């Protein structure tokens, strides 16, 4: 088929940015601040900027203060100041208040709709002259003579059979002197770049978590704007890393989420069902009583920290934001570090363009090493590995020692020793977990959750969840682990049919995919490859969500 397709049209820019999240938009803004004449293009796979980002995040405004000092006067939607921090340890029936660790203090921070903040950043970028193209998924790297020279957007109107339909539209080549990849966690092109240029040589494996989130509207009498509550403990066992976050913000809104490290070992564990079960705790359910759930989403999170950050530059481009892994896990924040990485990358690229330096000598890494981002990640580098090594109680004990006595300056660095797909034990050696049925009021099933995420994909298109070896779905995943993808996916994408007849077969319901990319990470043999669907597909979170 490829031989019969027309040539793609091409557009030339100084810089192309892949991804319209905080990192990509901060890079775009900073580039235009430095040189208003620079030609900057940004592509975003969601149908609109912010369309794939669900509400409810706590933002440390440090990077925003540096990027746009007059953000308050310009109407940035940071409207709910953090007012109260709570940190709880839960048993099945009780909760115990713990001292809030210094990294989790939120004085001076804001609870926001991150989607609305990103929309506002997009407006600032457009006002500066950045060309923004939402609804276009970057699907292919353009390389010439060993150098990345841009990306191509995906063809539109390809049918399930791989052939063009009557709605076919050829993708575009967006060519640039430098390309910045801000795809977020486990970006498909970023993954290719790491392999192509061996960017992960010399660093620890990345370790991840899945974060599953709901947005609720609750009665005004129960709303406590500025309340931030985190917990650990029940319903997870002591060997599984994870916990909850719960934020009261906006007009009677509560953002609730549950995070589970993807290095868990029990193949019967379902992150979605743990998230639902958590809400039934007697000291938690009161946050939701009388309210209604209005949206749902999930995403993978980088948790490796400093040790897992790959080499960040390659001929023709850079990795920024969560594509590189700048999340500060103990602080439970990554927006400020992602934004700063984008700003520093922009400064390095602007200098390179002005001096016509080759990509290999960009000063991006040097800028990061001398910035507060590196200092912040360095101080927290040992905390996540401690939980992986010693479990919840050992991790808490070490965290107290590292935080209060060593102040993040331990003369050692703990390491991540394995990838998350290597940790599952065989199903017959793990305790089965029986989850309660949802009641449809406080707890819900996956399909009703996907429905309120407004997820939509063009049905007549190739499946964007691709199996390298379809047989392994049964011979490995089912026979050894009883199909863990049916449980770790929070959207009901993976379903084993024919089990009762003794002929299990994996059915992929790709239209349900909420783009969390957990399957790409946790599959035991790395047999699942997540690639972008047709541009604009996926969840859709309108303004205010």
C-alpha positions as CSV (number, residue, x, y, z in Angstrom):
1,X,0.0,0.0,0.0
2,X,2.8,2.5,0.9
3,X,4.1,2.5,-2.6
4,X,0.7,3.7,-3.9
5,X,0.3,6.6,-1.5
6,X,0.9,10.1,-2.7
7,X,3.9,12.0,-1.3
8,X,3.3,13.9,1.9
9,X,3.4,17.6,1.8
10,X,6.1,19.2,3.9
11,X,6.3,22.3,6.1
12,X,9.6,23.7,7.4
13,X,10.2,25.2,10.8
14,X,13.0,26.1,13.1
15,X,11.6,23.9,15.9
16,X,8.8,21.3,16.0
17,X,7.5,20.3,19.4
18,X,5.6,17.0,19.8
19,X,3.0,17.2,22.6
20,X,0.9,20.0,23.9
21,X,1.2,19.5,27.7
22,X,3.0,21.7,30.2
23,X,6.5,20.8,29.0
24,X,5.9,21.3,25.3
25,X,3.9,24.6,25.7
26,X,6.5,26.0,28.1
27,X,9.2,25.2,25.6
28,X,7.2,26.9,22.8
29,X,6.6,30.0,24.8
30,X,10.2,30.3,25.9
31,X,11.4,30.0,22.4
32,X,9.2,32.8,21.2
33,X,10.2,34.9,24.2
34,X,13.8,34.6,23.2
35,X,13.4,35.1,19.5
36,X,9.9,36.2,18.3
37,X,11.0,35.6,14.7
38,X,11.6,31.9,15.3
39,X,9.3,29.5,13.4
40,X,7.8,27.2,16.1
41,X,5.2,24.5,15.5
42,X,3.5,22.3,18.1
43,X,1.4,19.2,17.4
44,X,-1.0,17.6,19.9
45,X,-2.8,14.3,19.4
46,X,-5.9,15.4,21.4
47,X,-8.7,17.1,19.5
48,X,-7.9,20.3,21.4
49,X,-5.1,21.5,23.7
50,X,-5.8,20.1,27.1
51,X,-8.3,17.6,25.8
52,X,-6.5,14.5,27.2
53,X,-5.8,16.0,30.6
54,X,-8.3,15.4,33.4
55,X,-8.8,17.9,36.2
56,X,-7.3,17.9,39.6
57,X,-3.6,18.5,40.1
58,X,-1.6,20.4,42.7
59,X,0.8,22.9,41.0
60,X,3.9,24.4,42.5
61,X,4.0,27.7,40.6
62,X,7.8,28.1,40.6
63,X,8.2,27.5,36.9
64,X,5.2,29.6,36.0
65,X,6.6,32.4,38.0
66,X,9.8,32.2,35.9
67,X,8.1,31.7,32.5
68,X,5.2,34.3,32.8
69,X,5.8,36.4,35.9
70,X,2.5,38.3,35.5
71,X,0.4,35.2,35.1
72,X,-2.1,36.4,37.7
73,X,-2.8,39.6,35.7
74,X,-3.1,37.5,32.6
75,X,-5.8,35.4,34.1
76,X,-4.1,32.0,34.6
77,X,-6.7,29.6,36.1
78,X,-4.9,29.0,39.4
79,X,-7.9,29.8,41.6
80,X,-7.8,27.5,44.6
81,X,-4.8,28.0,46.9
82,X,-3.7,25.0,49.0
83,X,-4.9,25.5,52.6
84,X,-4.7,22.2,54.5
85,X,-2.5,19.1,54.1
86,X,-3.5,15.7,55.5
87,X,-1.5,12.5,55.4
88,X,-3.2,9.3,56.5
89,X,-2.3,5.7,57.1
90,X,-5.4,3.4,56.6
91,X,-6.3,0.1,58.0
92,X,-9.4,-1.6,56.7
93,X,-11.6,0.2,59.2
94,X,-9.6,3.0,60.7
95,X,-7.4,5.9,59.7
96,X,-4.4,7.4,61.5
97,X,-3.1,10.9,60.9
98,X,0.7,10.9,60.2
99,X,3.0,13.9,60.1
100,X,3.0,15.4,56.6
101,X,6.5,14.9,55.1
102,X,8.3,18.2,54.1
103,X,8.2,17.2,50.4
104,X,4.4,17.1,50.6
105,X,3.8,20.5,52.2
106,X,1.7,22.6,49.8
107,X,1.8,26.1,51.2
108,X,2.0,28.5,48.3
109,X,0.7,25.9,45.8
110,X,-2.6,25.7,43.9
111,X,-5.2,23.0,43.2
112,X,-6.1,23.4,39.5
113,X,-7.8,21.9,36.5
114,X,-4.6,21.0,34.7
115,X,-6.5,20.8,31.5
116,X,-7.6,24.4,31.9
117,X,-4.0,25.5,32.8
118,X,-2.7,23.9,29.7
119,X,-5.4,25.5,27.6
120,X,-4.3,28.9,29.0
121,X,-0.7,28.1,28.2
122,X,-1.8,27.3,24.7
123,X,-3.4,30.7,24.4
124,X,-0.2,32.4,25.5
125,X,1.8,30.4,23.0
126,X,-0.6,31.3,20.1
127,X,-0.5,35.0,21.1
128,X,3.3,34.8,20.7
129,X,3.0,33.3,17.2
130,X,3.4,29.5,17.9
131,X,1.6,27.5,15.3
132,X,-0.4,24.8,17.2
133,X,-2.1,21.9,15.4
134,X,-4.4,19.9,17.7
135,X,-5.9,16.6,16.4
136,X,-2.7,15.6,14.7
137,X,-0.8,12.6,16.1
138,X,3.0,12.5,15.5
139,X,3.4,8.9,14.2
140,X,6.8,8.7,12.5
141,X,10.3,10.0,13.0
142,X,12.0,11.7,10.0
143,X,15.7,10.9,9.9
144,X,18.4,11.8,7.4
145,X,22.0,11.0,7.7
146,X,21.7,9.8,11.3
147,X,19.9,13.0,12.4
148,X,16.2,13.6,13.3
149,X,14.9,16.3,11.0
150,X,11.2,16.3,12.2
151,X,8.2,14.1,12.3
152,X,5.3,13.0,10.2
153,X,1.7,13.1,11.3
154,X,-0.4,10.0,10.9
155,X,-2.5,9.4,7.8
156,X,-6.2,9.8,8.3
157,X,-8.9,7.6,6.9
158,X,-7.0,4.2,6.9
159,X,-9.4,1.4,7.4
160,X,-9.1,-1.7,9.6
161,X,-7.7,-3.6,6.7
162,X,-4.9,-1.1,6.3
163,X,-6.2,0.3,3.1
164,X,-7.3,3.9,2.4
165,X,-11.0,4.6,2.7
166,X,-13.0,7.3,1.0
167,X,-12.0,9.7,3.8
168,X,-8.3,9.2,3.3
169,X,-6.0,12.1,4.0
170,X,-2.2,11.9,3.8
171,X,-0.2,13.0,6.8
172,X,2.1,16.0,6.8
173,X,5.9,16.1,7.2
174,X,6.8,18.8,9.7
175,X,10.5,19.3,9.2
176,X,12.7,21.2,11.6
177,X,16.3,22.0,12.5
178,X,15.4,20.7,16.0
179,X,12.6,18.6,17.3
180,X,11.5,18.5,21.0
181,X,9.6,15.5,22.2
182,X,7.2,16.3,25.0
183,X,4.9,13.3,24.5
184,X,4.5,12.6,28.2
185,X,5.0,9.3,30.0
186,X,6.0,6.3,27.7
187,X,5.6,8.3,24.5
188,X,5.6,6.2,21.4
189,X,8.2,8.2,19.4
190,X,10.3,8.8,22.6
191,X,10.4,5.0,23.0
192,X,11.7,4.7,19.5
193,X,14.3,7.4,20.0
194,X,15.6,5.7,23.1
195,X,16.1,2.5,21.2
196,X,17.5,4.2,18.0
197,X,20.1,6.2,19.8
198,X,20.7,4.0,22.9
199,X,19.6,6.8,25.2
200,X,19.0,4.4,28.1
201,X,22.5,3.0,28.2
202,X,24.1,3.7,31.6
203,X,20.8,4.5,33.4
204,X,18.5,2.5,35.6
205,X,15.3,1.0,34.1
206,X,12.4,3.3,34.3
207,X,9.8,2.3,36.8
208,X,6.2,3.4,36.5
209,X,2.9,3.6,38.3
210,X,-0.7,3.8,37.0
211,X,-2.7,6.7,38.3
212,X,-6.5,6.3,38.0
213,X,-8.6,9.4,38.6
214,X,-12.2,10.4,39.1
215,X,-13.7,13.9,39.2
216,X,-16.7,14.4,41.5
217,X,-19.1,17.2,42.1
218,X,-20.2,17.2,45.7
219,X,-22.7,19.3,47.8
220,X,-21.4,22.7,48.8
221,X,-21.9,21.9,52.5
222,X,-19.3,19.1,52.2
223,X,-16.8,21.1,50.1
224,X,-13.5,22.3,51.7
225,X,-11.7,24.3,49.0
226,X,-7.9,23.9,49.4
227,X,-8.0,20.6,51.3
228,X,-5.3,18.1,50.1
229,X,-5.4,14.6,51.5
230,X,-3.0,11.8,50.8
231,X,-3.0,8.2,52.2
232,X,-1.2,5.0,52.1
233,X,-1.9,1.5,53.5
234,X,-5.3,-0.2,52.9
235,X,-6.4,-1.6,50.5
236,X,-2.9,-2.4,49.3
237,X,-0.7,-5.0,51.0
238,X,2.6,-4.0,52.6
239,X,4.6,-5.1,49.6
240,X,2.7,-3.0,47.0
241,X,3.7,0.6,46.5
242,X,0.8,3.0,46.1
243,X,-1.7,5.4,47.8
244,X,-4.3,7.9,47.2
245,X,-4.7,11.7,46.6
246,X,-7.8,13.7,47.1
247,X,-8.2,17.4,46.3
248,X,-11.1,19.8,47.0
249,X,-11.0,22.7,44.5
250,X,-13.0,24.9,42.2
251,X,-16.8,25.0,42.4
252,X,-17.7,22.0,44.6
253,X,-15.2,19.7,42.8
254,X,-13.2,16.8,44.3
255,X,-10.5,15.2,42.3
256,X,-9.8,11.7,43.6
257,X,-7.1,9.4,42.4
258,X,-5.3,6.2,43.3
259,X,-1.8,5.4,42.3
260,X,-0.2,1.9,42.2
261,X,3.4,1.1,41.3
262,X,3.6,-1.1,38.3
263,X,6.3,-3.2,39.9
264,X,3.6,-5.1,41.8
265,X,3.9,-8.9,41.7
266,X,0.4,-10.4,42.0
267,X,-1.1,-10.9,38.6
268,X,-4.6,-11.0,40.2
269,X,-4.3,-7.4,41.3
270,X,-6.6,-4.9,39.5
271,X,-5.6,-1.3,40.0
272,X,-9.1,-0.1,38.9
273,X,-10.8,-2.3,41.5
274,X,-8.4,-1.2,44.2
275,X,-9.3,2.3,43.4
276,X,-13.0,1.7,43.6
277,X,-12.6,-0.3,46.9
278,X,-10.7,2.5,48.5
279,X,-13.7,4.8,48.4
280,X,-15.7,2.4,50.7
281,X,-13.4,3.1,53.6
282,X,-15.5,4.6,56.5
283,X,-13.2,7.6,56.8
284,X,-13.1,8.2,53.0
285,X,-16.6,7.7,51.7
286,X,-17.8,10.9,53.4
287,X,-15.9,13.0,50.8
288,X,-18.3,11.6,48.1
289,X,-21.6,11.3,49.9
290,X,-24.4,13.2,48.1
291,X,-22.2,13.8,45.1
292,X,-22.0,12.6,41.6
293,X,-19.1,11.3,39.5
294,X,-18.7,13.5,36.4
295,X,-15.5,12.3,34.7
296,X,-12.8,9.5,34.7
297,X,-9.3,8.9,33.4
298,X,-6.0,7.1,33.8
299,X,-2.4,7.5,32.9
300,X,1.0,6.0,33.5
301,X,3.5,7.9,35.6
302,X,7.3,7.9,35.6
303,X,8.5,7.0,39.0
304,X,12.2,6.2,38.5
305,X,13.5,9.7,39.3
306,X,17.1,10.8,38.8
307,X,18.5,7.3,38.3
308,X,16.2,6.5,35.4
309,X,16.5,9.7,33.4
310,X,18.0,8.7,30.0
311,X,20.4,10.6,27.9
312,X,18.3,13.6,26.8
313,X,19.9,14.8,23.5
314,X,20.4,13.1,20.2
315,X,21.3,14.4,16.8
316,X,18.5,16.8,15.9
317,X,16.5,16.9,19.1
318,X,15.8,16.6,22.8
319,X,13.5,14.8,25.3
320,X,11.6,17.0,27.7
321,X,9.0,16.7,30.5
322,X,7.6,13.3,31.3
323,X,8.9,11.9,28.1
324,X,12.2,12.0,29.9
325,X,10.9,11.3,33.4
326,X,11.1,14.4,35.6
327,X,8.3,13.5,38.0
328,X,9.2,14.1,41.7
329,X,7.6,11.1,43.3
330,X,7.9,12.0,47.0
331,X,6.5,15.5,46.2
332,X,3.7,13.9,44.1
333,X,4.3,16.6,41.5
334,X,5.7,16.9,38.1
335,X,4.2,19.9,36.3
336,X,6.7,22.4,37.6
337,X,9.7,20.2,36.7
338,X,8.3,19.4,33.3
339,X,7.8,23.1,32.6
340,X,11.3,23.9,33.7
341,X,12.8,21.2,31.5
342,X,10.9,22.6,28.5
343,X,12.2,26.1,29.3
344,X,15.8,25.0,29.7
345,X,15.5,23.0,26.4
346,X,14.2,26.1,24.6
347,X,17.1,28.1,25.9
348,X,19.6,25.5,24.7
349,X,18.0,25.2,21.3
350,X,17.8,29.0,20.8
351,X,21.5,29.2,21.6
352,X,22.3,26.3,19.2
353,X,20.2,28.0,16.4
354,X,21.9,31.3,16.9
355,X,25.4,29.7,16.8
356,X,24.5,26.9,14.3
357,X,25.9,24.3,16.7
358,X,25.3,20.6,16.0
359,X,22.7,18.9,18.2
360,X,25.3,16.8,20.0
361,X,26.7,19.8,21.8
362,X,23.5,21.4,22.9
363,X,23.8,22.7,26.5
364,X,20.5,21.3,27.6
365,X,22.0,18.7,30.0
366,X,24.4,21.2,31.5
367,X,21.6,23.6,32.1
368,X,19.5,20.9,33.9
369,X,22.5,19.8,36.0
370,X,22.9,23.3,37.3
371,X,19.2,24.0,37.8
372,X,16.9,23.5,40.8
373,X,15.3,20.6,39.0
374,X,18.4,18.5,39.3
375,X,18.9,19.5,42.9
376,X,15.2,18.6,43.8
377,X,15.4,15.2,42.1
378,X,18.7,14.5,43.6
379,X,17.4,15.0,47.1
380,X,14.5,12.6,46.6
381,X,16.4,10.0,44.5
382,X,16.5,7.3,47.2
383,X,12.9,7.3,48.5
384,X,11.1,5.3,45.8
385,X,13.8,2.6,45.6
386,X,13.6,2.3,49.4
387,X,9.9,1.3,49.1
388,X,10.7,-1.2,46.3
389,X,13.5,-2.8,48.4
390,X,11.9,-2.9,51.9
391,X,8.1,-2.5,51.4
392,X,5.9,0.1,53.1
393,X,7.3,0.0,56.6
394,X,10.9,-0.1,55.6
395,X,10.3,2.5,53.0
396,X,8.7,4.8,55.5
397,X,11.5,4.3,58.0
398,X,14.2,5.0,55.4
399,X,12.3,8.0,54.1
400,X,12.2,9.5,57.6
401,X,16.0,8.9,57.9
402,X,16.8,10.3,54.5
403,X,14.5,13.4,54.8
404,X,15.0,14.5,58.4
405,X,18.6,13.3,59.2
406,X,20.4,13.2,55.9
407,X,18.3,15.9,54.2
408,X,18.5,14.2,50.9
409,X,22.3,14.2,50.8
410,X,23.0,10.6,51.5
411,X,26.5,9.5,50.2
412,X,24.9,6.6,48.3
413,X,22.4,6.2,45.6
414,X,19.9,3.3,45.6
415,X,19.0,1.8,42.2
416,X,16.1,0.3,40.4
417,X,17.2,-3.2,39.5
418,X,14.5,-4.5,37.2
419,X,11.8,-3.3,34.8
420,X,8.2,-3.4,35.8
421,X,7.3,-6.1,33.3
422,X,9.6,-8.6,35.0
423,X,7.9,-8.7,38.4
424,X,4.8,-10.8,38.1
425,X,4.7,-14.2,39.7
426,X,2.8,-17.0,38.2
427,X,-0.9,-17.0,38.9
428,X,-1.0,-20.2,40.7
429,X,1.6,-18.9,43.2
430,X,-0.2,-15.7,44.0
431,X,-3.2,-15.2,46.3
432,X,-6.4,-14.5,44.3
433,X,-8.1,-11.1,45.1
434,X,-11.9,-11.0,45.1
435,X,-13.3,-7.5,44.6
436,X,-16.8,-6.5,45.7
437,X,-19.3,-5.7,42.9
438,X,-19.8,-2.0,42.2
439,X,-23.0,-0.4,43.6
440,X,-23.3,2.2,40.9
441,X,-23.4,5.0,43.5
442,X,-20.0,5.1,45.1
443,X,-18.2,2.4,43.1
444,X,-18.5,1.6,39.4
445,X,-17.4,-0.7,36.7
446,X,-14.9,-0.1,33.9
447,X,-17.3,0.4,31.0
448,X,-19.4,3.0,32.8
449,X,-16.2,4.8,33.7
450,X,-14.9,4.8,30.1
451,X,-18.3,6.2,29.1
452,X,-17.9,9.4,31.2
453,X,-14.3,9.9,29.9
454,X,-15.9,10.7,26.5
455,X,-13.5,8.3,24.9
456,X,-14.1,7.9,21.2
457,X,-12.0,6.4,18.3
458,X,-12.9,6.1,14.7
459,X,-13.9,2.5,14.5
460,X,-12.8,1.8,11.0
461,X,-9.0,2.2,11.6
462,X,-6.2,-0.2,12.4
463,X,-6.0,-1.3,16.0
464,X,-3.5,1.0,17.8
465,X,-2.6,-1.7,20.4
466,X,-0.4,-4.0,18.5
467,X,0.8,-7.5,19.5
468,X,4.3,-8.4,18.3
469,X,3.4,-12.1,18.7
470,X,-0.3,-12.7,19.0
471,X,0.3,-16.3,20.2
472,X,2.0,-15.1,23.4
473,X,-1.3,-13.7,24.7
474,X,-2.3,-17.3,25.4
475,X,0.9,-19.3,25.6
476,X,2.5,-16.8,28.1
477,X,0.0,-14.3,29.4
478,X,-2.9,-16.7,29.9
479,X,-1.2,-20.0,30.6
480,X,1.2,-18.5,33.2
481,X,-0.5,-15.3,34.5
482,X,-4.2,-15.8,33.7
483,X,-4.4,-12.8,31.4
484,X,-3.2,-9.9,33.6
485,X,-3.9,-7.4,30.9
486,X,-7.6,-7.9,31.5
487,X,-6.9,-6.6,35.1
488,X,-4.2,-4.0,34.8
489,X,-6.0,-2.2,32.0
490,X,-8.4,0.4,33.6
491,X,-10.6,0.6,30.5
492,X,-11.7,-2.9,29.6
493,X,-9.6,-2.9,26.4
494,X,-8.3,-6.5,26.9
495,X,-10.8,-9.3,27.3
496,X,-10.3,-13.1,27.2
497,X,-13.2,-14.8,25.5
498,X,-13.8,-18.5,25.1
499,X,-12.4,-19.3,28.6
500,X,-15.4,-21.4,29.6
501,X,-15.0,-23.5,26.4
502,X,-11.4,-24.1,27.1
503,X,-10.2,-22.0,24.2
504,X,-9.1,-18.6,25.6
505,X,-8.6,-15.9,23.0
506,X,-7.5,-12.3,23.6
507,X,-10.0,-9.8,22.3
508,X,-8.8,-6.2,22.0
509,X,-11.5,-3.5,22.4
510,X,-9.3,-0.7,21.2
511,X,-12.2,1.8,21.1
512,X,-12.2,1.8,24.9
513,X,-8.5,2.9,25.3
514,X,-8.0,6.0,27.5
515,X,-4.4,6.2,26.5
516,X,-2.8,5.4,29.8
517,X,-0.2,3.1,28.2
518,X,-0.1,0.7,31.1
519,X,-0.3,-2.2,28.7
520,X,2.9,-1.1,26.9
521,X,4.7,-1.1,30.2
522,X,3.4,-4.1,32.2
523,X,3.0,-6.8,29.6
524,X,5.4,-9.6,30.8
525,X,7.2,-10.0,27.4
526,X,6.7,-6.5,26.2
527,X,4.5,-7.9,23.5
528,X,2.0,-5.0,23.4
529,X,3.1,-1.8,21.5
530,X,0.9,1.3,22.0
531,X,1.0,3.6,19.0
532,X,-1.1,6.7,18.4
533,X,-4.5,6.1,16.9
534,X,-5.9,8.4,14.3
535,X,-5.5,12.0,15.4
536,X,-8.1,13.3,17.8
537,X,-9.1,9.9,19.1
538,X,-9.1,9.0,22.8
539,X,-10.7,10.6,25.9
540,X,-12.0,14.1,25.7
541,X,-12.1,16.4,28.8
542,X,-13.8,19.7,28.0
543,X,-12.9,22.9,29.7
544,X,-13.9,22.9,33.4
545,X,-13.0,19.2,33.8
